[in-house]
Amino acid sequence: MYAIQHPPINNICPALVNGLMHALKTLAMLALLFNSTVIFAGEQKMVTTASTNGELDTIIKGKINYYNSMYPDIRFVHLEGGKDWTGELIAIITMLGSQVSAMDYEHPPELREDVMEVSLARLRRMLKYDIVSATQFRLGQDSIFERPQLCVITLNPDAFVASDRAATQYMLDVSDEVLEKVHPSRYLNHKDHLEFTLDHEAYHCLDSHYHGGAPMTHETLGGEYHLFRRESIADAYAMAKHIKSRRKVTTYARNMVHYRALWLFTDSPNRCTFETIREVLKYPPDTLVTMSDMELGKLAIELRDGAVRPYDGYVRQRSAALKAAKVLGLDPALYGDQWCDCEKMETDPGLVASLVNRYRYYYDQLFTNNVIPLEAPPLTKVLQR
């Protein structure tokens, strides 16, 4: 059972203890349902605080309520994190129940406890460091949630989308000095970005619900590859939802494609979903407007499967990206130790050159207000210049 460990209570009436634990769970449940932050101090005092930004809070509540109304088997909750992240984590753990299991990673029954430990450790890290994430659980028998599954979305709006500037800097991960030079037309609309991100994270849970968690693999980079596929489909779904709601390809949509092209050379290269979400922008907006969420999900799968390389192609691209990073003067160590084998592989010089060209093109365009085509100029034209 995954629950909070308590000190010995031999001298306390069991009925009283059970009553106190039930009250604790009920209060924590109410706090989450009303999107408050629960704080458990050393003396177990509890207070609640509302979001400091009512407008962003309204967007978050609207999205959470939408998904709760659309998918009756899943309870969607939002955890804000911030300085009171420990209280939110405690509240969630007390409500999971016994024999709970994590759904984001395929695994045999005998590994349930191990995968749960990994999933809870990941959730703790997401909350502590204000990282946006989604975690899906199949709830235990005595959980106080009325639904069989729980989707926990972590997102601190103050750290992530407090303004257009904040959203842009978070996504580009650049210094204040560089950000000052970015053309204002390249800034992300922070409200659009909040909605996009919530749709993206919600789809991670829907992906686990309908298609299962990331599959087990014996390939060296199999885990990274399947993460890339899951990120690509979540981005495609969220982008389709955005264009459907706006009824057109917006400046935000183009900027996101622009940004994703640059993500290959970050500490999260598996979020370089450029090829997949670019295909969403090519899809007729009038058609997207008529599609249901389920149809948008099927379209996202179709576009992802058409754009994402098979495993061998994925490894070859990552190997080429390492060499491209060196050409660009970037730090290949961003990829981590798992890429060392890739670096030893033979690579296609043309692929390396095209990745260098693509990065330089999109990076340079950050500082202009040009309308960017969905394709970088052919390499031959760049060489001619």
N, C-alpha and C positions, 0 to 999 in steps of 0.2 A: 504493500500500500504506500502510495506517495502522499505523505501528509507531513505536517510540521512535527518535529520532535519536541516533546515537552518535558520539563523536569519532573522528578518523582512526585506523585500526589497521593501517597499512601494514606495520608491523614485527612483526605478530603472525600466527602461522600461521592460515590460514583455517579449517582443520579444528578448531583449538582454539577459535576464535571461535564457530563453529557449535555446538560442544559446550557452551560456556558459555551461549549463548543458549538452547539446548534445556534445559539444567539450570535456567536462570532461569524459563523458562515452566513447567516441571514443578513447581518449588517454588511458584510463584505459584498454579498450578492447585490444588495440594494445600492451600494456605492458604485459598483460597476455598471449596473443598469442605468443609473442616472449620471454616468460618466464623471464621477468625482474621484478624487485620489484619496485612498485610505492610508493613514499614517499609523504605524505601530511603533511607538517609542519604547524605551527600555522598560517602562512601567506599564506597557500595554494600554496607554491612553489612546483614544481614537478621535480624530477630528476629520472633517472633510473640507476640501477647498474646490471652488469652481475654476474653470478655465479663465485665464486673464484676457483672452481674446475671444469675445463673444461671436464675432463673425466667423472665424475659423472653427470655433466650437460648433456652430450651427451646421457648417458643411460636414464636419465629422459625424455628428449625430444623425444628419440626414442620410448619409451613406450607410452607416451602421444599421439604422432602422430599415433602409431599403433592402439590404441583404437579408436581414432577419425576416422581413415579410415575404421575400422571394423564395427562401430555402428553409422550409420548416424543420429539416433534420439537423440544422447547424445553428448554434447560438454564436453570433458574431459579437465580440467585445473589443473595445479599444482601451489600451493602456498608454498613458501619456509619458510615463517615465519621469525624467527630471530628478530633482533632489529627493523626491519621495518614492522613488522606484521600489524600494524594499517593501513598503507597505502594499503596493500593488502585487508584487510577486507573492507575498504571503497570502493575500486574499485569493489569488488564483489557485495556489497549491492546496489551500484548505477546501476548495470546492471541486477538485478533480475526482474525488472518490477513490475507491479501491479497484485494483486491477485495471487502471487506466492505461492506455497505450498511445504512443505517438504514431501519427499517420503520414508524416512527410517522408519517411524512409521505409522502403520495403524491407521486411525482416521476418525470420521465422519466429514462432511463438516463444521459443526458449531464449530468445534475445530481447524479449519485451522490456525487461527491467534495464538492461544495458542501454537500449535505444532511448528509453525514457530519461535516464540519467543524462545522456548526451543532449536530448531535446530541452530538458530543464536548465542545463548549464548554458545552452545557447540562448534560451529565453532570458536568463539572468544577465548574460552579457549584453543582449540587445537593449534591455532596460537600463542597465548601469551606464552604458556609453551612448545612449540616445540614438541607437541604430534602428532604422525602419525595418520591420520584419513581419512575417506572419507564421504562426505555428498552429498546426491542426492536431487535436486530440480526439480519440474515441474515449468517452467518459466512463468512469467506473460505475459499479452497480449502485452505490449510495451517494452519488453526486447530487447536489441540490438543484442542478440545472435540469430543466424539464425535457431537454433535447439530447439525443444520443451523442452529438459531436460538438466540439467547441473550437472556434477559430479565434485565436488571440492575435490582434494586430497591435504592434508597438509603433508609436509615432509621436514624437514630441514636437508640436507645431512651433513652439518658440525656437527650437534649435534647427528646424527643418524648413519652415515656410513662413517665417514671421513677416517677410516682405519679398518683393521681386528680387531685390539685391541678395537677400539671405538665401533664397531658393537657388539663385544662379550660382552663388559662391559654393554652396553645399554640393551642387551637382558637378561643377567644374573643378572643385578642389584647388583653387588658385589663390595666390596671395592677394592682399588688398591692393598692392601696387599694380599687379596684372589686371585685377578686376576693374580698376579705375580706367583702364584703356579699352575694356570691352565696350562695344557700341551698345547704347541703351536698347536698340531694337533687338539685340540678342538676349536680353534679360528674359527669364521665364516669368510668365504671369503666375504669381504664387498661389492664387486661388485655383486656377486651372491645374497647377502642379499638385496641389493637395488632392483634388478629386481624382486625377490620374493615378496618383500613388495609392490611394485607397482602393481604387478598382484593381490595380495591379496586385496589391497584397491580398485582397479578397479572392482574386482568381487563383492564387497559389493554394488557398484552402479548397476552392472548388476543384482544382486540378487533382489534389489528393483525394477528395471525396469521390469524384467520378472516374478517375483514371489510376488511382493508387499513387503511392509515394515514389520517390526516385528509386528506380530499380537497382537491385544488387548487381554487381559487375566484378569481373576478374581483370578487366583492362586496367593498365597502369593509371590512365587519366580518365577512366570510365566515370568516376564520381563527378569530376569537373565537367565532363561532356554532358552528363544528364542534368547537371545544374544549369548549364548553358541553354539546354533545350527548354527547361522549365522557365528560365528567365525570359527567353524569347517569346514563348507563348503568352506569358503574363503581360509582357509589354504590348504584344499585338492585340490582345483583348482590351487592355486599358486604352490603347490608342483608338481602337474601333469605337469604344464607348464614348470617348471624347468627341470624335468626329460626328458620331450619330447625334449627340446632344447639341452640338454647335451647327450641324447641318452643312458643314464645309470644312476644308482643310485650313486650319487657323495658323497664325504666326506661332503660337505655342507648339503646335504639332510639328511644324518645320524646324523649330529650334530644338525640340527633343530629338528628332532624327539627327540633326547636326551634332548635338552633344553625344549621342550614343556612338557616333562614328569615332569620337575621341576616346571612348572608354576602353578601347583595346589596350591602351598604354597607361593603365591605372593599376591600383592594387586589386581591382575587381574586373579582370578582363572578360569574365563570363557574363557581364552585363553590357557588353558591346553587342547589342541586339540590332545594330544598324540595318543589316540586310533584311531582317524580318519586318520591322516596323516601317521601313521604307515602302514595302509592298502594300501596307495598309493605306498609306497616303496615295497610292496609285489606284486604289479601289474607288468606284463611284460613290460619292457621299450620299446621293439619292437612294442608292441601294442599301447602304448601311442604316439609313433612317428607318427603313421598313423591317429591319431584322430584330428578332428577339434576342435576349441574352444568350439563350442556348445556341441560336444560330450564329451569333457573334463568336461564341466559344468554338464552334465547329470551323468557322472561317479562320480563326486564329491558328487552329491546329493545321489546317490546310496550308496557310501561308508559311507557318513555321517549318513544316515538313518540306516545303518547296525551296526554302531559303537556307536552311541549316545543313551543312555538309554532313555526310556520314562520318563515323568516328575517325577513320584514317585521314580524311580530309581535314577534320578538326585539328588533329595532332600536327599535320603538315602546316596548317595556317599558324598555329601557335609557335611552331619552330621558326617559321618565316617572321613572325612578329618579334621574336627575340632578337633576330639579326636586324630587323628594321629599327627596333628600339636603340640598338647600338649606333646605327647610322644617324638617327635623330638626336643622339646624345642624351637619351633617357636612360634611366637606371633599370636594367633587366631584373634586378633583385626584387622589384615590385611583384614579380610573378611568384616569388617564393621558391622553396626548394623543389617543389613538385615539377618544375619546368627544366630541371638540369638535364634530363635525358633528351628533351626536345632540342636543347642547344647543340647536342652532338649530331643531330640528324642532318642529312643533306637536304638542302632547300632549293626551291625553284627561284632563281634570281629575279624572274619576272614578277613572281608573287611578292617577294621582298620589296621590289621597287614600287609596285602598285600600292602596298601598304604605307610606304614612306610618302608617296605622292598623296594618298588620301588624307593622311594625318596632316601634312603640311598645308594642304588646300583648306581643310575645314578649320584648322587652327588659325590660319591667316584671316579667314572670313569672320572670326569672332570680332575683329576690330573694324568691320565695315558694316554698312546697312544694305549691301547688295542682296537681291533676291537669289537665294542659293538653289541651283538645280539639285534634283534628287540624286544625280550621279556626279561624281567628281570628274573633271576634264580627263579625257584619255591620256595615258602616259605619254604617247607620242607627241601630243600637243605641248605638254609640259617640257619635254626634252627639246622641242623645236624652239620654245621661248628661251 
